[in-house]
Amino acid sequence: MSAAWDFSTCRAGSCYGLESELHTQEGRSAVGALQGFAPGAVACLQDGGGLVNNLRVWENLILPAWYHESAAMADLELRVAAALDAVAVPEGERLSLMAALPASLSRSQCRVLALVRALVQAPAWLVVEVEWLAWLQGAANIHCKEAFGVLTQSRPLLLLGVGAMLHAEPLPIIAETKESDAVAER
């Protein structure tokens, strides 16, 4: 008998988990299924930030919202500025930061920018790796912690990685019906 995750029963403000890492087959399958359930509405907060190295930071921040929403550039600029304000990126650093390539940034900067990207995207779901959450609970600035808290209040969170179930409830599963099982046995 096969099983599938039941994303439709998940509640905003709740944290669901899988002990699998994002790079494992189960982790990729769960995120793929979630993206199928909520196309264009899933933001990922990965340990290293998950930024595309050959794109400037500005492009990394706007690409998901621009691609999935076809949002106007002026709207995206306002959303990026608001997100940078939310995580307290100093005004004087923004221009050089937006022009930078991710490879030139620290891991912490990439994590902050992944959060900015999620704020700009305003997703229906948030996928977070355990290591990213550990950084948030430890070294991240208070503004990042507050912005993350606001994000998680209004959408479900899927936590992936070793130790996820210490912070989360199991991701609901739909069991195949007896009729489906009978067809599969034939």
C-alpha positions as CSV (number, residue, x, y, z in Angstrom):
1,M,0.0,0.0,0.0
2,S,1.3,3.4,-0.9
3,A,0.7,6.6,1.0
4,A,0.7,10.4,0.2
5,W,0.9,13.4,2.3
6,D,-2.3,15.3,3.1
7,F,-1.3,18.9,2.8
8,S,-5.0,20.0,2.7
9,T,-5.4,19.2,6.4
10,C,-2.4,21.3,7.5
11,R,-3.1,24.4,9.5
12,A,-1.5,27.9,9.4
13,G,0.8,28.4,12.3
14,S,1.5,24.7,12.7
15,C,4.8,23.0,12.2
16,Y,5.0,19.6,10.5
17,G,8.1,17.6,10.1
18,L,10.0,14.9,8.3
19,E,13.3,13.5,9.7
20,S,14.6,13.4,6.1
21,E,17.0,15.9,4.7
22,L,16.0,18.0,1.7
23,H,18.7,16.3,-0.4
24,T,17.3,12.8,0.3
25,Q,14.7,11.1,-1.9
26,E,12.0,11.4,0.7
27,G,12.8,15.1,1.4
28,R,12.7,15.9,-2.4
29,S,9.5,13.9,-2.8
30,A,7.8,15.8,0.0
31,V,8.8,19.2,-1.3
32,G,7.8,18.1,-4.9
33,A,4.4,17.0,-3.7
34,L,4.0,20.2,-1.7
35,Q,4.9,22.3,-4.8
36,G,2.3,20.3,-6.7
37,F,-0.3,21.0,-4.0
38,A,0.6,24.8,-3.9
39,P,2.3,25.7,-7.2
40,G,4.5,28.7,-7.0
41,A,3.6,29.2,-3.3
42,V,6.3,27.3,-1.5
43,A,9.4,29.1,-0.1
44,C,12.4,27.2,1.2
45,L,14.8,28.3,3.9
46,Q,17.9,26.1,3.4
47,D,20.9,25.8,5.6
48,G,23.2,27.6,3.2
49,G,20.5,30.1,2.0
50,G,19.6,28.3,-1.3
51,L,20.6,31.3,-3.5
52,V,21.5,30.7,-7.1
53,N,25.2,31.5,-7.4
54,N,25.3,32.9,-10.9
55,L,22.5,35.4,-10.2
56,R,23.0,38.7,-8.3
57,V,21.3,38.9,-4.9
58,W,18.6,41.3,-6.3
59,E,17.7,38.7,-9.0
60,N,17.6,35.9,-6.3
61,L,15.2,38.0,-4.2
62,I,12.7,38.9,-6.9
63,L,12.8,35.8,-9.2
64,P,10.2,33.6,-7.4
65,A,7.6,36.4,-7.0
66,W,8.2,37.8,-10.5
67,Y,8.0,34.3,-12.1
68,H,5.0,32.9,-10.2
69,E,3.0,36.1,-9.8
70,S,4.2,38.2,-12.8
71,A,4.4,41.0,-10.3
72,A,5.3,44.5,-11.5
73,M,8.9,45.5,-11.0
74,A,7.8,48.6,-8.9
75,D,5.8,46.3,-6.6
76,L,8.7,44.0,-6.2
77,E,11.1,46.9,-5.4
78,L,8.7,48.0,-2.6
79,R,8.4,44.4,-1.3
80,V,12.2,43.9,-1.3
81,A,12.6,47.2,0.6
82,A,10.0,46.3,3.1
83,A,11.6,42.9,3.7
84,L,15.0,44.4,4.1
85,D,13.5,46.8,6.6
86,A,11.9,43.9,8.4
87,V,15.3,42.1,8.9
88,A,17.1,45.4,9.6
89,V,19.6,45.4,6.7
90,P,21.2,48.9,7.0
91,E,20.3,51.3,4.2
92,G,24.0,52.0,3.4
93,E,24.7,48.3,2.7
94,R,21.7,47.6,0.5
95,L,23.0,48.8,-2.9
96,S,26.3,46.8,-2.7
97,L,24.4,43.8,-1.2
98,M,21.9,43.7,-4.1
99,A,24.7,43.8,-6.7
100,A,26.7,41.0,-5.0
101,L,26.9,37.4,-6.1
102,P,26.0,34.9,-3.4
103,A,29.4,33.3,-3.4
104,S,30.9,36.5,-2.0
105,L,28.6,36.5,1.0
106,S,28.8,34.8,4.4
107,R,26.6,31.9,5.2
108,S,24.7,34.1,7.7
109,Q,24.1,36.8,5.0
110,C,22.8,34.1,2.7
111,R,20.4,32.9,5.4
112,V,19.1,36.4,6.0
113,L,18.6,36.9,2.3
114,A,16.7,33.6,2.0
115,L,14.4,35.0,4.6
116,V,14.1,38.2,2.7
117,R,13.2,36.2,-0.4
118,A,10.5,34.4,1.5
119,L,9.1,37.6,2.8
120,V,9.0,39.0,-0.8
121,Q,7.4,35.8,-2.1
122,A,4.7,35.7,0.6
123,P,4.2,32.0,0.1
124,A,1.3,29.8,1.2
125,W,3.9,27.2,2.7
126,L,7.3,27.5,4.2
127,V,9.9,24.7,4.0
128,V,12.7,25.0,6.5
129,E,15.8,22.9,7.1
130,V,16.6,22.1,10.7
131,E,20.0,23.7,10.4
132,W,18.5,27.0,9.2
133,L,16.1,26.8,12.2
134,A,19.1,26.2,14.5
135,W,20.8,29.4,13.2
136,L,17.5,31.3,13.6
137,Q,17.2,30.2,17.2
138,G,20.8,31.1,17.9
139,A,22.9,33.6,16.0
140,A,20.2,35.3,13.9
141,N,19.4,38.9,14.8
142,I,16.1,39.7,16.7
143,H,14.7,41.2,13.5
144,C,15.1,38.0,11.6
145,K,13.5,36.1,14.5
146,E,10.5,38.4,14.5
147,A,10.1,38.4,10.7
148,F,10.2,34.6,10.7
149,G,7.6,34.5,13.5
150,V,5.3,36.7,11.4
151,L,5.7,34.4,8.4
152,T,5.0,31.2,10.4
153,Q,1.8,32.6,12.1
154,S,-0.1,32.8,8.8
155,R,1.1,29.6,6.9
156,P,2.0,26.0,7.7
157,L,5.7,25.1,8.0
158,L,7.4,21.9,6.9
159,L,10.5,21.3,8.8
160,L,13.0,18.9,7.2
161,G,16.1,17.1,8.7
162,V,17.5,15.2,11.6
163,G,15.8,16.4,14.7
164,A,12.7,17.9,12.9
165,M,10.3,15.9,15.0
166,L,11.6,17.5,18.2
167,H,9.9,20.7,16.9
168,A,7.1,19.4,14.8
169,E,4.1,17.1,14.5
170,P,4.1,14.4,11.8
171,L,3.0,15.5,8.3
172,P,-0.5,14.0,7.8
173,I,-0.7,11.0,5.5
174,I,-3.6,9.9,3.3
175,A,-3.9,6.2,3.2
176,E,-5.0,4.7,-0.2
177,T,-8.6,3.5,-0.2
178,K,-9.5,-0.2,-0.2
179,E,-10.7,0.3,-3.8
180,S,-7.3,1.7,-4.8
181,D,-5.5,-1.1,-3.0
182,A,-7.6,-3.7,-4.9
183,V,-6.7,-2.1,-8.2
184,A,-3.1,-2.0,-7.3
185,E,-3.1,-5.7,-6.4
186,R,-4.4,-6.7,-9.8
